[in-house]
Amino acid sequence: MQSPCENTNGLLRQYFPKGTDLSVYTQDHLDAVADQMNHRPRATHNYQSPIVVYSDFLKLLQ
């Protein structure tokens, strides 16, 4: 099984092939990719999205 970091890198490669110059993308485009990644369910999070896991964690801190 891949580590969460390796898995994330693999998912990012779907948007940006290895060696891609990210400086050619607008911040809006990079933000949109980040938003898509944060809302994508992950096996490492019991098939919840990272944004849901983070939100649940923040609720525990209250």
C-alpha positions, 0 to 999 in steps of 0.5 A, a space after each residue: 500500500 502506498 503512503 498517503 504522500 505517495 498517493 497524493 503525488 500520484 493523484 497530482 500527476 493526473 493534473 500535472 505531469 512530472 516535470 511540469 513548470 507550475 509557474 505557467 498556471 494561474 493561482 486560480 487554476 492551482 486553487 481549483 486543482 487543490 479544491 478538487 483534491 481536497 474533495 476527492 474521497 481517499 481510501 486512507 481516510 476511510 473513503 472520506 475526503 480530506 476536507 471532511 476529515 479535517 472538518 471533523 477534526 476541527 469539531 473535536 477541538 471545540 
